[in-house]
Amino acid sequence: MLFLGSVRRAWIAYLSACSTAGMRTSRLADQGLYTSGAFQVAGFAHVVGSLWPVNDEVCVDVARVFYERRITPQGEPGQNRRVAAALREAVLHIRQRDPSSWRKWGAYIHSGA
């Protein structure tokens, strides 16, 4: 269970779990009902999620590089671009190691502005 409490200052939700941005049933595919979307509705400006299950080791590497690269403090100029750029850099880091294994690095998405 997740308690969001007050999310007035909610900024980034990094959802390090399988399929947090994906739809598991085709019957609801046009509804936009998925975990990462719920975080945006709750008030988070940026949400990072995955479209399908990803290897645990890859998840750790992507999260590590994401947080290392996202060094712009909240409220600083360029902070919004930095979130998307940090995820891109993290995915490219994994992709460079194994370009043909797109299922490892292709699952990650950033939603927000």
C-alpha positions as CSV (number, residue, x, y, z in Angstrom):
1,M,0.0,0.0,0.0
2,L,1.2,3.5,-0.8
3,F,0.3,6.6,1.2
4,L,0.9,9.7,-0.8
5,G,-0.3,12.2,1.9
6,S,0.3,15.7,0.7
7,V,1.8,15.7,-2.8
8,R,1.9,19.5,-3.3
9,R,5.6,19.3,-3.6
10,A,5.6,16.0,-5.5
11,W,8.2,16.1,-8.2
12,I,9.7,12.8,-9.3
13,A,8.2,9.3,-8.9
14,Y,10.8,6.7,-10.0
15,L,8.8,3.4,-10.2
16,S,11.3,0.6,-10.1
17,A,8.9,-2.2,-10.6
18,C,7.8,-4.3,-13.6
19,S,5.3,-2.9,-16.1
20,T,4.5,0.3,-14.1
21,A,3.8,2.2,-17.4
22,G,2.3,-0.7,-19.3
23,M,-1.2,-2.0,-19.7
24,R,-1.7,-5.7,-18.9
25,T,-5.1,-6.2,-20.6
26,S,-6.1,-5.1,-24.1
27,R,-9.7,-4.5,-22.9
28,L,-8.5,-1.4,-21.1
29,A,-5.8,-0.3,-23.5
30,D,-7.6,2.9,-24.5
31,Q,-8.3,4.0,-20.9
32,G,-4.8,5.1,-19.8
33,L,-5.1,3.2,-16.5
34,Y,-1.7,2.3,-15.3
35,T,0.5,2.9,-12.3
36,S,2.7,5.6,-13.7
37,G,-0.4,7.5,-14.9
38,A,-1.9,7.3,-11.4
39,F,1.2,9.0,-10.0
40,Q,0.8,11.9,-12.5
41,V,-2.9,12.2,-11.6
42,A,-1.8,12.3,-7.9
43,G,0.4,15.3,-8.7
44,F,3.8,14.1,-9.6
45,A,5.4,16.3,-12.3
46,H,7.7,13.5,-13.6
47,V,7.2,9.8,-13.5
48,V,9.7,7.1,-14.7
49,G,8.2,3.7,-15.3
50,S,8.7,0.6,-17.4
51,L,6.4,-0.9,-20.2
52,W,7.3,-4.5,-19.4
53,P,9.2,-6.6,-16.9
54,V,13.0,-6.0,-16.8
55,N,15.9,-7.9,-15.3
56,D,16.7,-6.8,-11.7
57,E,20.3,-6.1,-12.4
58,V,19.4,-3.8,-15.3
59,C,16.8,-2.0,-13.1
60,V,19.5,-1.3,-10.5
61,D,21.9,0.0,-13.2
62,V,19.3,2.3,-14.8
63,A,18.2,3.7,-11.4
64,R,21.9,4.3,-10.4
65,V,22.8,6.2,-13.6
66,F,19.5,8.1,-13.5
67,Y,20.1,9.4,-10.0
68,E,23.8,10.2,-10.7
69,R,22.8,12.2,-13.8
70,R,19.8,14.0,-12.4
71,I,21.9,16.5,-10.4
72,T,19.8,19.6,-11.0
73,P,18.1,20.5,-7.7
74,Q,14.3,21.0,-7.7
75,G,13.5,24.6,-8.5
76,E,16.7,25.2,-10.5
77,P,16.5,26.3,-14.2
78,G,16.5,23.3,-16.5
79,Q,15.2,20.9,-13.9
80,N,12.5,19.5,-16.1
81,R,14.7,18.8,-19.1
82,R,17.2,17.2,-16.8
83,V,14.8,14.5,-15.6
84,A,14.2,13.3,-19.2
85,A,17.9,13.7,-20.1
86,A,18.9,11.6,-17.0
87,L,16.7,8.7,-18.0
88,R,17.9,8.9,-21.6
89,E,21.5,8.8,-20.4
90,A,20.7,5.8,-18.1
91,V,19.1,3.9,-21.0
92,L,21.9,4.7,-23.4
93,H,24.4,3.4,-20.7
94,I,22.6,0.0,-20.8
95,R,22.1,0.0,-24.5
96,Q,25.8,0.6,-25.2
97,R,26.7,-2.6,-23.3
98,D,24.2,-4.7,-25.3
99,P,22.6,-2.9,-28.2
100,S,20.8,-6.0,-29.5
101,S,19.0,-6.7,-26.2
102,W,16.3,-4.1,-26.7
103,R,14.0,-5.7,-24.2
104,K,16.5,-4.8,-21.4
105,W,16.8,-1.1,-22.2
106,G,13.7,-0.3,-24.3
107,A,11.1,-0.6,-21.5
108,Y,11.8,2.7,-19.7
109,I,9.7,5.8,-20.2
110,H,9.5,9.2,-18.7
111,S,6.1,10.9,-18.5
112,G,5.9,14.6,-17.5
113,A,6.9,18.0,-18.6
